[in-house]
Amino acid sequence: MTTRVLTGITTSGTPHLGNYVGAIRPTVRASRQPDTENFYFLADYHALIKTGGDPARVQRSTLEIAATWLACGLDPDKVTFYRQSDIPEIPELTWFLTCVTGKGLLNRAHAYKASVDKNTAAGEEPDHGVTAGLFMYPVLMAADILMFNAHQVPVGRDQIQHIEMARDMASSFNHLYGEHFTLPEVVIEEHVATLPGLDGRKMSKSYDNTIPLFVPREQLRKLIMGIVTDSRAPGEPKDTEGSALFQLYQAFASAEETAELAKAFAAGIAWGEAKERLFERLDREIAPMRVVYDELVRDPARIEAILKIGAVKARAIATPFTARLRHAVGLRPLHQLAAPAQDARAGKIAKPAFKQYREKDGLFYFKLTDARGELLLQSQGFANPREAAQHIGRLQQEGVSALAALAKSIELAADRSVIADALAQLAPDA
């Protein structure tokens, strides 16, 4: 069985070492695994939430991140590599999912709750400065994943909730309209390090403590020499635990190289020498990729062409799948409306119907058939006819929403969307 794996990076800034170690390098390696179908996308719709009305930043970041992935070895011929905004079916799916997602689920999203907590602490209104885009972020992320029915989504621990929410949305849609979505699984790369930045905190654009991945060689050296260390002098033993410098080295070095530096720390290596070792080790891995990156950035038309080809590949899946979803929710061409069946004897329009009956086992059953008499759902046996009638009444009153509550008593013989249409015709006010 082929496993579909999907990963996206938000185009809101310049790629840095943390992005490379935490997302880009492991996903490029994963793209070469057998029996996998890989989808990699530039999340430029998501960037609009984070960039504060800076269109030039979104455009530049899209170029830089695309060039980074390609320079790091991603082969667009072997994966589906595309820009999110080139797939118009994704915002359409976002709306479909919005219509089946409870507001309470979105209220629990970590990013939204953090904004509300921050406002509350500052004495502001809870939703001060909160855009609908921030609130709806998890739905757009779910659409990214569910559009391609990804089996696995590699994410950091801070993103686990979004995958869980995508599963909830998929389940809600499947419950109402039939089985259309695969429930995605979270993949946590336990061995992938979270890199510290220049000040020892997590490397993040939010802290302005990043080391851009493809800065020129001398600028890379200058940034590394600026990493914060303690005041221990040359000759004094130094701790590897909690050392940002050591953690950065470990993320790039082999086990043998790391062990050697650990010995040097214990022997009292000078911080300047340790930083020089880190610089040389990083530059040895980055330099060949930097050459490719610089060439790509100077030729944006080449990257644009690659992304357009990727969009064609992605839409070959997204377009027919969206057509199927549109049909499921009832967005159907009117000329495809089936002509109502006619009762030849009475000259009346035939409609779906419940039929209640007793079998030889002495139990009472009912079934729902369409206008042509085709079976849509079948009940289990009941001890008395009143129970069967109560189930029928509930289905007539509540429609498709009653299916879940009555799941143990009935078996579906048709797609939920078809059953929903039939029950709508039998509703008391139909």
KEKOLZA-202759 format. One record per residue (C-alpha): residue in one letter; x, y, z. Coordinates in steps of 0.2 Angstrom, whole numbers, padded with zeros to 4 digits, always signed. Example, Ala and Ser with C-alpha at 12.3 -4.5 7.8 and 13.67 -1.06 7.14 Angstrom:
KEKOLZA-202759
A+0062-0022+0039/S+0068-0005+0036/
***
This chain:
KEKOLZA-202759
M+0000+0000+0000/T+0006+0017-0004/T+0006+0030+0010/R+0002+0048+0006/V+0013+0060+0016/L+0009+0079+0016/T+0020+0094+0023/G+0018+0112+0021/I+0029+0127+0026/T+0021+0145+0028/T+0029+0158+0017/S+0031+0171+0030/G+0050+0173+0032/T+0067+0168+0027/P+0071+0150+0030/H+0083+0147+0044/L+0094+0133+0052/G+0079+0128+0063/N+0068+0126+0048/Y+0081+0116+0039/V+0084+0104+0053/G+0066+0103+0059/A+0057+0102+0043/I+0066+0103+0027/R+0080+0091+0029/P+0069+0077+0036/T+0055+0079+0023/V+0068+0079+0009/R+0075+0063+0016/A+0057+0056+0018/S+0053+0060+0000/R+0065+0046-0006/Q+0057+0032+0004/P+0049+0018-0006/D+0030+0016-0006/T+0026+0034-0002/E+0017+0047-0012/N+0023+0064-0006/F+0015+0081-0006/Y+0025+0097-0002/F+0017+0114-0003/L+0021+0132+0000/A+0007+0138+0012/D+0005+0156+0006/Y-0013+0157+0011/H-0008+0154+0029/A+0005+0167+0027/L-0008+0181+0025/I-0013+0178+0043/K+0005+0181+0049/T+0013+0194+0038/G+0002+0210+0043/G-0002+0216+0026/D+0016+0214+0019/P+0013+0207+0001/A+0031+0209-0004/R+0036+0198+0011/V+0024+0184+0006/Q+0031+0184-0012/R+0049+0185-0007/S+0047+0171+0006/T+0038+0160-0007/L+0053+0162-0019/E+0066+0158-0005/I+0057+0143+0003/A+0054+0135-0014/A+0072+0138-0019/T+0077+0131-0002/W+0068+0115-0004/L+0074+0112-0021/A+0092+0117-0016/C+0091+0104-0002/G+0087+0090-0014/L+0069+0089-0016/D+0065+0082-0034/P+0049+0089-0041/D+0048+0075-0054/K+0046+0062-0039/V+0034+0072-0028/T+0020+0084-0030/F+0027+0101-0026/Y+0015+0116-0027/R+0010+0133-0021/Q-0006+0132-0010/S-0014+0147-0019/D-0013+0138-0036/I-0026+0126-0030/P-0043+0135-0030/E-0051+0119-0023/I-0043+0121-0006/P-0053+0137-0001/E-0069+0129-0008/L-0065+0114+0003/T-0062+0126+0018/W-0080+0132+0016/F-0087+0114+0015/L-0078+0110+0031/T-0083+0126+0039/C-0101+0121+0037/V-0098+0105+0047/T-0086+0112+0061/G-0093+0118+0078/K-0087+0135+0084/G-0083+0126+0100/L-0070+0116+0092/L-0062+0132+0085/N-0063+0140+0102/R-0051+0127+0109/A-0037+0130+0096/H-0021+0135+0105/A-0017+0150+0094/Y-0034+0158+0097/K-0034+0154+0115/A-0017+0162+0117/S-0023+0178+0109/V-0039+0178+0120/D-0028+0175+0136/K-0016+0189+0131/N-0030+0201+0128/T-0038+0196+0145/A-0022+0199+0154/A-0020+0216+0146/G-0038+0221+0151/E-0043+0221+0132/E-0059+0213+0125/P-0056+0194+0122/D-0056+0195+0103/H-0047+0212+0102/G-0036+0211+0086/V-0041+0193+0082/T-0045+0191+0064/A-0057+0178+0057/G-0042+0172+0048/L-0033+0167+0064/F-0049+0159+0071/M-0052+0149+0055/Y-0034+0144+0053/P-0037+0126+0058/V-0050+0124+0045/L-0039+0130+0031/M-0025+0118+0038/A-0038+0104+0038/A-0043+0107+0020/D-0024+0106+0015/I-0023+0089+0022/L-0040+0082+0018/M-0040+0088-0001/F-0027+0075-0004/N-0032+0062+0009/A-0015+0062+0017/H-0012+0047+0028/Q+0002+0055+0037/V+0007+0073+0042/P+0024+0075+0050/V+0023+0090+0062/G+0030+0097+0077/R+0022+0094+0094/D+0014+0111+0094/Q+0004+0106+0078/I-0003+0090+0085/Q-0019+0098+0089/H-0022+0104+0071/I-0021+0086+0065/E-0033+0081+0078/M-0045+0095+0073/A-0043+0089+0055/R-0049+0072+0060/D-0064+0079+0069/M-0069+0089+0053/A-0067+0074+0042/S-0077+0063+0053/S-0091+0076+0054/F-0091+0077+0035/N-0091+0059+0033/H-0105+0056+0045/L-0116+0068+0035/Y-0111+0065+0017/G-0103+0048+0017/E-0085+0041+0017/H-0075+0054+0007/F-0060+0058+0019/T-0046+0048+0026/L-0043+0052+0044/P-0024+0058+0044/E-0012+0052+0057/V+0001+0063+0066/V+0019+0059+0063/I+0031+0066+0076/E+0050+0065+0072/E+0056+0062+0089/H+0074+0062+0084/V+0073+0079+0075/A+0080+0093+0086/T+0072+0110+0090/L+0087+0121+0087/P+0091+0135+0099/G+0094+0153+0092/L+0107+0165+0095/D+0101+0169+0112/G+0098+0151+0118/R+0079+0152+0116/K+0070+0142+0102/M+0076+0148+0085/S+0061+0158+0079/K+0057+0173+0068/S+0046+0179+0083/Y+0062+0181+0094/D+0073+0188+0080/N+0086+0176+0085/T+0088+0165+0069/I+0102+0161+0058/P+0097+0161+0040/L+0101+0145+0031/F+0109+0152+0016/V+0117+0168+0021/P+0135+0171+0014/R+0149+0162+0022/E+0157+0177+0031/Q+0140+0182+0037/L+0137+0165+0044/R+0153+0165+0053/K+0149+0182+0061/L+0132+0176+0067/I+0139+0160+0075/M+0152+0171+0083/G+0138+0181+0091/I+0130+0165+0099/V+0128+0169+0118/T+0139+0158+0129/D+0143+0159+0148/S+0159+0167+0155/R+0169+0152+0158/A+0187+0155+0152/P+0198+0144+0141/G+0204+0128+0151/E+0188+0128+0162/P+0177+0113+0159/K+0161+0117+0150/D+0144+0109+0151/T+0136+0102+0135/E+0119+0102+0143/G+0110+0118+0139/S+0123+0124+0128/A+0115+0132+0112/L+0132+0130+0103/F+0133+0112+0107/Q+0115+0108+0102/L+0118+0117+0085/Y+0134+0107+0082/Q+0125+0090+0087/A+0111+0094+0074/F+0123+0093+0060/A+0137+0082+0066/S+0139+0063+0066/A+0139+0054+0082/E+0158+0053+0082/E+0160+0071+0079/T+0148+0075+0093/A+0157+0064+0105/E+0174+0072+0100/L+0167+0090+0104/A+0159+0084+0120/K+0177+0078+0126/A+0183+0095+0121/F+0170+0104+0131/A+0175+0093+0146/A+0194+0098+0143/G+0190+0117+0143/I+0189+0122+0125/A+0189+0140+0122/W+0172+0147+0116/G+0180+0155+0101/E+0187+0139+0096/A+0171+0130+0099/K+0162+0142+0088/E+0174+0141+0074/R+0172+0122+0074/L+0153+0124+0073/F+0155+0136+0059/E+0166+0125+0049/R+0154+0110+0052/L+0139+0120+0047/D+0147+0127+0031/R+0153+0111+0025/E+0135+0104+0024/I+0127+0121+0018/A+0140+0127+0006/P+0136+0116-0009/M+0117+0119-0007/R+0120+0138-0005/V+0127+0138-0023/V+0112+0130-0030/Y+0100+0141-0020/D+0109+0157-0026/E+0107+0151-0044/L+0088+0147-0041/V+0084+0164-0033/R+0092+0173-0047/D+0080+0164-0059/P+0063+0165-0051/A+0055+0161-0068/R+0062+0144-0067/I+0054+0141-0050/E+0038+0148-0056/A+0038+0135-0070/I+0041+0121-0057/L+0027+0126-0046/K+0015+0128-0061/I+0019+0110-0066/G+0016+0104-0048/A-0001+0113-0047/V-0006+0103-0063/K-0001+0087-0054/A-0010+0093-0038/R-0026+0098-0047/A-0027+0082-0057/I-0032+0075-0040/A-0041+0090-0032/T-0052+0094-0046/P-0061+0078-0048/F-0061+0075-0029/T-0070+0092-0027/A-0083+0088-0040/R-0087+0072-0030/L-0088+0083-0014/R-0099+0096-0023/H-0111+0082-0028/A-0111+0075-0010/V-0116+0091-0002/G-0130+0094-0016/L-0121+0107-0027/R-0126+0098-0043/P-0131+0103-0060/L-0150+0105-0062/H-0150+0096-0078/Q-0144+0080-0069/L-0159+0081-0058/A-0167+0064-0059/A-0185+0064-0066/P-0198+0059-0053/A-0204+0042-0054/Q-0222+0040-0059/D-0234+0028-0051/A-0242+0021-0067/R-0259+0016-0059/A-0262+0032-0049/G-0253+0044-0060/K-0245+0051-0045/I-0226+0056-0042/A-0218+0041-0033/K-0208+0046-0017/P-0196+0037-0005/A-0206+0027+0007/F-0204+0018+0024/K-0211+0000+0024/Q-0215-0009+0040/Y-0217-0027+0041/R-0216-0043+0051/E-0205-0058+0047/K-0207-0076+0050/D-0196-0074+0066/G-0210-0065+0074/L-0200-0048+0074/F-0205-0032+0067/Y-0194-0023+0054/F-0194-0008+0043/K-0184-0002+0028/L-0183+0014+0018/T-0183+0013-0001/D-0181+0027-0014/A-0194+0031-0027/R-0189+0017-0038/G-0190+0004-0024/E-0171+0003-0021/L-0166-0001-0003/L-0158+0014+0006/L-0158+0007+0024/Q-0164-0008+0034/S-0168-0010+0052/Q-0165-0024+0064/G-0179-0034+0071/F-0190-0026+0085/A-0201-0035+0098/N-0216-0025+0094/P-0222-0014+0080/R-0222+0002+0091/E-0203+0002+0093/A-0201+0001+0074/A-0214+0015+0072/Q-0205+0026+0084/H-0188+0024+0075/I-0197+0028+0058/G-0205+0043+0067/R-0188+0049+0073/L-0180+0048+0056/Q-0195+0057+0048/Q-0194+0071+0061/E-0175+0073+0062/G-0169+0067+0045/V-0151+0062+0043/S-0145+0069+0060/A-0154+0054+0068/L-0144+0041+0059/A-0130+0042+0072/A-0141+0039+0087/L-0150+0025+0078/A-0134+0017+0071/K-0136+0001+0082/S-0153-0002+0075/I-0151+0001+0057/E-0139-0003+0042/L-0136+0009+0028/A-0137+0002+0011/A-0134+0018+0001/D-0123+0033+0003/R-0128+0045+0017/S-0131+0059+0005/V-0144+0049-0005/I-0152+0044+0012/A-0152+0062+0017/D-0161+0067+0001/A-0174+0054+0004/L-0177+0058+0022/A-0179+0077+0017/Q-0193+0072+0005/L-0202+0063+0020/A-0200+0077+0033/P-0216+0083+0040/D-0215+0100+0032/A-0208+0094+0015/
***
